[in-house]
Amino acid sequence: MGVLVLKLILLFSLFHARVILFCSSMHLNHSLTGGNETDRLALLAVKAHIRHDPNRVMSSWNESLHFCQWYGVTCSRRHRQRVTKLDLQSLDLVGFIPAHIGNLSFLRVHYISRKIALLIKSLPKLGVCIDCRFEVNLNQIQGSIPSDLSDAFPHLMLFEIGGNKFTGGIPMSISNATSLETFSVGNNNLIGQVPNLGKLHNLVYFSIGLNNLGSGKHGDLSFILELTNATQLIWLLLSYNNFGGTLPTSISNLSTNLDTLWVPGNKLQGNIPTGLGNLVNLQSLSLLENSFTGRIPTNIGKLSRLGSLYLSMNELSGSIPSSLGNLTMLTLLHLQGNNLNGRIPSNLEKCQGLLELDLSQNKLDGTIPKQLLFVLLSLSISLNLSKNHFIGTLPVEIGNLKSLGVLDISVNMLSGELPSSLGNCESLEVLHLQGNFFKGLIPSSMKELKGIRDLDLSHNNIFVRRYSSFLGGLQKLEEFELILQ
């Protein structure tokens, strides 16, 4: 048996760290014979290559005890004397581990750690390992994803390396990991194209966001067609990469189990596919920060379970479809930073669970609907209608939003006096009314906004009769602007 060394740096944070392999190279001839002796020798090889053991853990790994009783070792009850778990976490061990660890063929693989700086080049082959899992989230691990991924873990079910410093591409061998259910490589420095995923029928979670994948050109998302074979897919996260071209129409044929679809922060163009309405169990849809054009598809109104919809910072035009009022489970609606025009549809009043509504930086006009403010009492995070073309007065019904934290209706063409009911918005922390045509006295009731910390009334024709009396009641105020037009 050719012994090749798996270089292991066992660095641990005080509370969280677990074992991680630093693999320089290996080729292992795995044997399924020799059962308990194979496992015992593999553990002794681990012990022999530990160079620093401040807690003298390895002292229990001796001939006076059966290896199933050694510290950190768990053996199977069903398959007697076969190691199923090796837990050496938080022991401050430093050293090298030989490739014999690959002979622990019944080991359920859980490589989990925090605050560990490593370099991974290749992986041990674990033979008949069932339910194999590889997890190294949230570290400072460098290097590339091993090209022999599916060979090392032929029954790999979970592969999570998010939040590291991996470079290079996603290896082609991933296409052979047919047992894979979770593939999460987000927040690294990966580049290149996504390989063929047609055989990954068991995928449930697929997350590759926060990398530099794609070429910025047409065809980057062709792998979505292959993902239609994954009938149990629930999460598809492609956020903040370099994907170009259009969002393929095949996306409408993804699993109807899909509940999260995020493709923000890419270079996608063209229309949003109308077939998205087929994804009837979708709960969160994010297409923000792309260059989508055309209208918001009315079919999105079929997504009755949708809780959050992010279409902001695109080049969408036309009116807001009234069908969005069918999304009665919606809590977050972000349409800001587009070229939307027309009036706010009255049907939005059906979305009575809304916590945040952002329609800012568009070309919306007309008056602010009174009924909307009367019904959407759930608004508690933010209502942002700034930088549009709204006219008329600020409806007195604004005072119904007693739980609202942020109200921004700045840079419109609103006029008239501020309603005294603003003082009823007792949860307000941010109030921006600047850049309108408001006039008259600031209502004395606004002194009741005890939690306000950012108040901008500038570039209007409003004034305060007694500054000291007004400002004295706003004890949390950090920023205040009142500049007349």
QUIMOGI-V372966 format. One record per residue. N is the residue number from 1. PHI is phi as a letter, one per 40 degrees, with the letter a starting at -180 (* if undefined). D_LAST is the distance of its C-alpha to the last C-alpha in Angstrom with 2 decimals. Layout:
# QUIMOGI-V372966
n=N phi=PHI d_last=D_LAST
n=N phi=PHI d_last=D_LAST
This chain:
# QUIMOGI-V372966
n=1 phi=* d_last=84.79
n=2 phi=c d_last=82.56
n=3 phi=c d_last=80.50
n=4 phi=b d_last=77.16
n=5 phi=c d_last=74.83
n=6 phi=c d_last=71.56
n=7 phi=c d_last=69.75
n=8 phi=b d_last=67.99
n=9 phi=b d_last=65.60
n=10 phi=c d_last=65.29
n=11 phi=b d_last=62.25
n=12 phi=b d_last=60.89
n=13 phi=c d_last=57.96
n=14 phi=c d_last=59.09
n=15 phi=b d_last=58.35
n=16 phi=b d_last=57.54
n=17 phi=c d_last=59.51
n=18 phi=b d_last=62.27
n=19 phi=c d_last=64.60
n=20 phi=b d_last=63.37
n=21 phi=c d_last=65.64
n=22 phi=b d_last=65.29
n=23 phi=b d_last=67.38
n=24 phi=c d_last=68.67
n=25 phi=a d_last=71.24
n=26 phi=a d_last=73.86
n=27 phi=a d_last=76.42
n=28 phi=b d_last=78.13
n=29 phi=c d_last=81.26
n=30 phi=c d_last=80.70
n=31 phi=b d_last=83.69
n=32 phi=c d_last=83.83
n=33 phi=c d_last=87.25
n=34 phi=g d_last=88.04
n=35 phi=f d_last=85.61
n=36 phi=c d_last=85.58
n=37 phi=c d_last=86.99
n=38 phi=c d_last=84.28
n=39 phi=c d_last=81.57
n=40 phi=c d_last=83.34
n=41 phi=c d_last=83.67
n=42 phi=c d_last=80.04
n=43 phi=c d_last=78.98
n=44 phi=c d_last=81.41
n=45 phi=c d_last=79.92
n=46 phi=c d_last=76.48
n=47 phi=d d_last=77.96
n=48 phi=c d_last=79.76
n=49 phi=b d_last=76.57
n=50 phi=c d_last=74.53
n=51 phi=c d_last=74.32
n=52 phi=a d_last=72.43
n=53 phi=b d_last=73.02
n=54 phi=c d_last=71.99
n=55 phi=c d_last=72.58
n=56 phi=f d_last=76.03
n=57 phi=c d_last=75.18
n=58 phi=c d_last=77.57
n=59 phi=c d_last=80.48
n=60 phi=c d_last=80.76
n=61 phi=c d_last=81.20
n=62 phi=b d_last=84.97
n=63 phi=c d_last=88.27
n=64 phi=c d_last=88.81
n=65 phi=b d_last=86.15
n=66 phi=c d_last=85.69
n=67 phi=c d_last=82.61
n=68 phi=c d_last=81.01
n=69 phi=b d_last=80.93
n=70 phi=c d_last=79.27
n=71 phi=d d_last=75.93
n=72 phi=g d_last=73.02
n=73 phi=b d_last=75.39
n=74 phi=b d_last=75.49
n=75 phi=b d_last=78.20
n=76 phi=c d_last=78.40
n=77 phi=c d_last=80.39
n=78 phi=c d_last=81.22
n=79 phi=b d_last=82.12
n=80 phi=d d_last=84.01
n=81 phi=g d_last=83.50
n=82 phi=b d_last=80.67
n=83 phi=c d_last=77.47
n=84 phi=b d_last=74.39
n=85 phi=a d_last=71.94
n=86 phi=b d_last=71.55
n=87 phi=b d_last=69.02
n=88 phi=b d_last=68.74
n=89 phi=c d_last=65.23
n=90 phi=f d_last=64.09
n=91 phi=b d_last=67.38
n=92 phi=f d_last=66.28
n=93 phi=c d_last=68.78
n=94 phi=b d_last=68.85
n=95 phi=i d_last=71.24
n=96 phi=b d_last=72.33
n=97 phi=b d_last=73.30
n=98 phi=c d_last=75.94
n=99 phi=c d_last=75.60
n=100 phi=d d_last=78.15
n=101 phi=d d_last=75.25
n=102 phi=c d_last=75.14
n=103 phi=c d_last=78.51
n=104 phi=c d_last=76.92
n=105 phi=c d_last=76.83
n=106 phi=b d_last=76.04
n=107 phi=c d_last=73.06
n=108 phi=c d_last=69.84
n=109 phi=c d_last=67.41
n=110 phi=b d_last=64.35
n=111 phi=c d_last=62.98
n=112 phi=b d_last=59.95
n=113 phi=a d_last=58.22
n=114 phi=a d_last=55.12
n=115 phi=f d_last=54.26
n=116 phi=b d_last=57.13
n=117 phi=b d_last=57.16
n=118 phi=a d_last=59.74
n=119 phi=b d_last=60.75
n=120 phi=b d_last=62.29
n=121 phi=b d_last=64.32
n=122 phi=a d_last=66.72
n=123 phi=b d_last=67.80
n=124 phi=c d_last=71.09
n=125 phi=c d_last=72.96
n=126 phi=b d_last=73.47
n=127 phi=f d_last=76.03
n=128 phi=c d_last=76.11
n=129 phi=d d_last=73.11
n=130 phi=b d_last=71.90
n=131 phi=f d_last=68.32
n=132 phi=c d_last=67.22
n=133 phi=b d_last=63.77
n=134 phi=b d_last=62.04
n=135 phi=b d_last=58.96
n=136 phi=a d_last=57.29
n=137 phi=c d_last=53.67
n=138 phi=f d_last=51.16
n=139 phi=b d_last=53.14
n=140 phi=b d_last=53.07
n=141 phi=c d_last=55.88
n=142 phi=b d_last=56.19
n=143 phi=h d_last=58.33
n=144 phi=b d_last=58.66
n=145 phi=c d_last=59.62
n=146 phi=d d_last=63.43
n=147 phi=c d_last=64.75
n=148 phi=c d_last=67.62
n=149 phi=d d_last=65.42
n=150 phi=c d_last=67.29
n=151 phi=c d_last=70.64
n=152 phi=c d_last=69.98
n=153 phi=b d_last=68.78
n=154 phi=c d_last=70.53
n=155 phi=b d_last=69.44
n=156 phi=c d_last=65.92
n=157 phi=b d_last=63.81
n=158 phi=b d_last=60.76
n=159 phi=b d_last=59.19
n=160 phi=b d_last=56.07
n=161 phi=b d_last=54.88
n=162 phi=c d_last=51.13
n=163 phi=g d_last=49.08
n=164 phi=b d_last=51.40
n=165 phi=b d_last=51.65
n=166 phi=c d_last=53.99
n=167 phi=b d_last=54.01
n=168 phi=g d_last=55.80
n=169 phi=b d_last=56.02
n=170 phi=c d_last=57.07
n=171 phi=c d_last=60.87
n=172 phi=c d_last=62.66
n=173 phi=c d_last=65.06
n=174 phi=c d_last=62.48
n=175 phi=c d_last=63.53
n=176 phi=c d_last=66.92
n=177 phi=c d_last=65.60
n=178 phi=c d_last=66.37
n=179 phi=c d_last=66.20
n=180 phi=c d_last=62.64
n=181 phi=b d_last=60.33
n=182 phi=b d_last=57.46
n=183 phi=b d_last=56.17
n=184 phi=b d_last=53.17
n=185 phi=b d_last=52.33
n=186 phi=c d_last=48.55
n=187 phi=g d_last=46.62
n=188 phi=b d_last=49.08
n=189 phi=b d_last=49.23
n=190 phi=c d_last=51.30
n=191 phi=b d_last=51.35
n=192 phi=g d_last=53.19
n=193 phi=c d_last=53.88
n=194 phi=c d_last=54.70
n=195 phi=c d_last=58.48
n=196 phi=c d_last=60.33
n=197 phi=b d_last=59.81
n=198 phi=c d_last=62.08
n=199 phi=c d_last=64.68
n=200 phi=c d_last=62.35
n=201 phi=c d_last=63.02
n=202 phi=c d_last=62.51
n=203 phi=d d_last=58.97
n=204 phi=b d_last=56.75
n=205 phi=b d_last=53.97
n=206 phi=b d_last=52.87
n=207 phi=b d_last=50.08
n=208 phi=b d_last=49.40
n=209 phi=c d_last=45.66
n=210 phi=f d_last=44.00
n=211 phi=b d_last=46.42
n=212 phi=b d_last=46.50
n=213 phi=c d_last=48.84
n=214 phi=g d_last=48.92
n=215 phi=b d_last=48.62
n=216 phi=g d_last=45.33
n=217 phi=b d_last=47.46
n=218 phi=d d_last=48.85
n=219 phi=g d_last=51.50
n=220 phi=c d_last=50.20
n=221 phi=b d_last=50.19
n=222 phi=c d_last=53.62
n=223 phi=c d_last=54.93
n=224 phi=c d_last=53.13
n=225 phi=d d_last=55.96
n=226 phi=c d_last=58.46
n=227 phi=c d_last=56.63
n=228 phi=c d_last=57.40
n=229 phi=c d_last=60.85
n=230 phi=c d_last=59.39
n=231 phi=c d_last=59.67
n=232 phi=b d_last=58.66
n=233 phi=c d_last=55.46
n=234 phi=b d_last=52.75
n=235 phi=b d_last=50.21
n=236 phi=b d_last=49.14
n=237 phi=b d_last=46.62
n=238 phi=b d_last=45.86
n=239 phi=c d_last=42.43
n=240 phi=f d_last=41.00
n=241 phi=b d_last=43.77
n=242 phi=b d_last=44.14
n=243 phi=c d_last=45.33
n=244 phi=b d_last=44.68
n=245 phi=g d_last=45.61
n=246 phi=b d_last=45.18
n=247 phi=c d_last=45.67
n=248 phi=c d_last=49.25
n=249 phi=c d_last=50.16
n=250 phi=c d_last=52.93
n=251 phi=c d_last=50.38
n=252 phi=c d_last=50.89
n=253 phi=b d_last=54.52
n=254 phi=c d_last=53.89
n=255 phi=d d_last=55.40
n=256 phi=c d_last=54.24
n=257 phi=c d_last=54.34
n=258 phi=d d_last=51.29
n=259 phi=b d_last=48.59
n=260 phi=b d_last=46.26
n=261 phi=b d_last=45.20
n=262 phi=b d_last=42.74
n=263 phi=b d_last=42.17
n=264 phi=c d_last=38.65
n=265 phi=g d_last=37.76
n=266 phi=b d_last=40.20
n=267 phi=b d_last=40.18
n=268 phi=c d_last=41.13
n=269 phi=b d_last=40.37
n=270 phi=g d_last=41.25
n=271 phi=c d_last=41.12
n=272 phi=c d_last=41.43
n=273 phi=d d_last=45.04
n=274 phi=c d_last=45.42
n=275 phi=c d_last=48.47
n=276 phi=d d_last=46.41
n=277 phi=c d_last=46.89
n=278 phi=c d_last=50.53
n=279 phi=c d_last=49.74
n=280 phi=c d_last=49.95
n=281 phi=b d_last=50.00
n=282 phi=c d_last=46.90
n=283 phi=b d_last=44.73
n=284 phi=a d_last=42.24
n=285 phi=b d_last=41.06
n=286 phi=b d_last=38.81
n=287 phi=b d_last=38.20
n=288 phi=c d_last=34.80
n=289 phi=f d_last=33.92
n=290 phi=b d_last=36.20
n=291 phi=b d_last=35.79
n=292 phi=c d_last=36.99
n=293 phi=b d_last=36.25
n=294 phi=g d_last=36.99
n=295 phi=c d_last=36.49
n=296 phi=c d_last=36.84
n=297 phi=c d_last=40.49
n=298 phi=c d_last=41.07
n=299 phi=c d_last=44.17
n=300 phi=d d_last=42.12
n=301 phi=c d_last=42.11
n=302 phi=c d_last=45.81
n=303 phi=c d_last=45.16
n=304 phi=c d_last=45.51
n=305 phi=c d_last=45.87
n=306 phi=c d_last=42.72
n=307 phi=b d_last=40.73
n=308 phi=a d_last=38.17
n=309 phi=b d_last=36.82
n=310 phi=b d_last=34.85
n=311 phi=b d_last=34.03
n=312 phi=c d_last=30.74
n=313 phi=f d_last=29.90
n=314 phi=b d_last=32.12
n=315 phi=b d_last=31.75
n=316 phi=c d_last=32.65
n=317 phi=b d_last=31.70
n=318 phi=g d_last=32.34
n=319 phi=c d_last=31.65
n=320 phi=c d_last=32.21
n=321 phi=c d_last=35.85
n=322 phi=c d_last=36.58
n=323 phi=c d_last=39.64
n=324 phi=c d_last=37.56
n=325 phi=c d_last=37.84
n=326 phi=c d_last=41.50
n=327 phi=c d_last=40.67
n=328 phi=c d_last=41.07
n=329 phi=c d_last=41.75
n=330 phi=c d_last=38.48
n=331 phi=b d_last=36.62
n=332 phi=b d_last=34.32
n=333 phi=b d_last=32.64
n=334 phi=b d_last=30.61
n=335 phi=b d_last=29.64
n=336 phi=c d_last=26.46
n=337 phi=g d_last=26.03
n=338 phi=b d_last=27.87
n=339 phi=b d_last=27.41
n=340 phi=c d_last=28.08
n=341 phi=b d_last=27.00
n=342 phi=g d_last=27.59
n=343 phi=c d_last=27.19
n=344 phi=c d_last=28.02
n=345 phi=c d_last=31.73
n=346 phi=c d_last=32.81
n=347 phi=c d_last=35.82
n=348 phi=c d_last=33.83
n=349 phi=c d_last=34.27
n=350 phi=c d_last=37.88
n=351 phi=c d_last=36.87
n=352 phi=c d_last=37.03
n=353 phi=b d_last=37.69
n=354 phi=d d_last=34.39
n=355 phi=b d_last=33.07
n=356 phi=a d_last=30.34
n=357 phi=b d_last=28.55
n=358 phi=b d_last=26.37
n=359 phi=b d_last=25.27
n=360 phi=c d_last=22.22
n=361 phi=f d_last=21.68
n=362 phi=b d_last=23.39
n=363 phi=b d_last=22.83
n=364 phi=c d_last=23.43
n=365 phi=b d_last=22.24
n=366 phi=g d_last=22.96
n=367 phi=c d_last=22.23
n=368 phi=c d_last=22.78
n=369 phi=c d_last=26.45
n=370 phi=c d_last=27.20
n=371 phi=c d_last=30.75
n=372 phi=c d_last=29.73
n=373 phi=c d_last=28.02
n=374 phi=c d_last=30.98
n=375 phi=c d_last=33.60
n=376 phi=c d_last=32.37
n=377 phi=c d_last=32.86
n=378 phi=c d_last=34.21
n=379 phi=d d_last=30.84
n=380 phi=b d_last=30.92
n=381 phi=c d_last=29.72
n=382 phi=a d_last=26.50
n=383 phi=b d_last=24.66
n=384 phi=b d_last=22.34
n=385 phi=b d_last=20.82
n=386 phi=c d_last=17.87
n=387 phi=f d_last=17.16
n=388 phi=b d_last=18.76
n=389 phi=b d_last=18.09
n=390 phi=c d_last=18.46
n=391 phi=b d_last=17.56
n=392 phi=g d_last=18.24
n=393 phi=c d_last=17.84
n=394 phi=c d_last=18.61
n=395 phi=d d_last=22.33
n=396 phi=c d_last=23.85
n=397 phi=c d_last=26.46
n=398 phi=d d_last=24.23
n=399 phi=c d_last=25.97
n=400 phi=c d_last=29.21
n=401 phi=c d_last=28.32
n=402 phi=c d_last=29.70
n=403 phi=b d_last=30.91
n=404 phi=c d_last=27.78
n=405 phi=c d_last=26.87
n=406 phi=b d_last=23.74
n=407 phi=b d_last=21.14
n=408 phi=b d_last=18.57
n=409 phi=b d_last=16.77
n=410 phi=c d_last=13.72
n=411 phi=f d_last=12.52
n=412 phi=b d_last=13.89
n=413 phi=b d_last=13.14
n=414 phi=c d_last=13.85
n=415 phi=a d_last=13.01
n=416 phi=g d_last=14.55
n=417 phi=c d_last=15.13
n=418 phi=c d_last=16.10
n=419 phi=c d_last=19.92
n=420 phi=c d_last=21.91
n=421 phi=c d_last=24.16
n=422 phi=d d_last=21.90
n=423 phi=c d_last=23.90
n=424 phi=c d_last=26.98
n=425 phi=c d_last=25.95
n=426 phi=c d_last=27.95
n=427 phi=c d_last=28.48
n=428 phi=d d_last=24.89
n=429 phi=b d_last=24.45
n=430 phi=b d_last=21.31
n=431 phi=b d_last=18.35
n=432 phi=b d_last=15.43
n=433 phi=b d_last=12.90
n=434 phi=c d_last=9.86
n=435 phi=g d_last=8.41
n=436 phi=b d_last=9.19
n=437 phi=b d_last=8.64
n=438 phi=c d_last=10.14
n=439 phi=a d_last=10.34
n=440 phi=g d_last=12.77
n=441 phi=c d_last=14.61
n=442 phi=c d_last=15.23
n=443 phi=d d_last=18.84
n=444 phi=c d_last=21.44
n=445 phi=c d_last=23.38
n=446 phi=c d_last=21.17
n=447 phi=c d_last=23.14
n=448 phi=c d_last=25.94
n=449 phi=c d_last=24.51
n=450 phi=c d_last=26.95
n=451 phi=c d_last=27.03
n=452 phi=c d_last=23.35
n=453 phi=b d_last=22.98
n=454 phi=b d_last=19.73
n=455 phi=b d_last=16.65
n=456 phi=b d_last=13.16
n=457 phi=b d_last=10.54
n=458 phi=c d_last=7.56
n=459 phi=f d_last=4.43
n=460 phi=b d_last=5.36
n=461 phi=b d_last=6.22
n=462 phi=b d_last=9.17
n=463 phi=a d_last=11.05
n=464 phi=b d_last=14.55
n=465 phi=c d_last=17.28
n=466 phi=b d_last=19.50
n=467 phi=d d_last=18.39
n=468 phi=c d_last=22.01
n=469 phi=c d_last=23.26
n=470 phi=c d_last=20.70
n=471 phi=c d_last=20.96
n=472 phi=c d_last=24.67
n=473 phi=c d_last=25.47
n=474 phi=c d_last=23.94
n=475 phi=c d_last=26.79
n=476 phi=c d_last=26.39
n=477 phi=c d_last=22.74
n=478 phi=b d_last=22.55
n=479 phi=b d_last=18.91
n=480 phi=a d_last=15.87
n=481 phi=b d_last=12.20
n=482 phi=a d_last=9.57
n=483 phi=b d_last=6.55
n=484 phi=c d_last=3.79
n=485 phi=c d_last=0.00
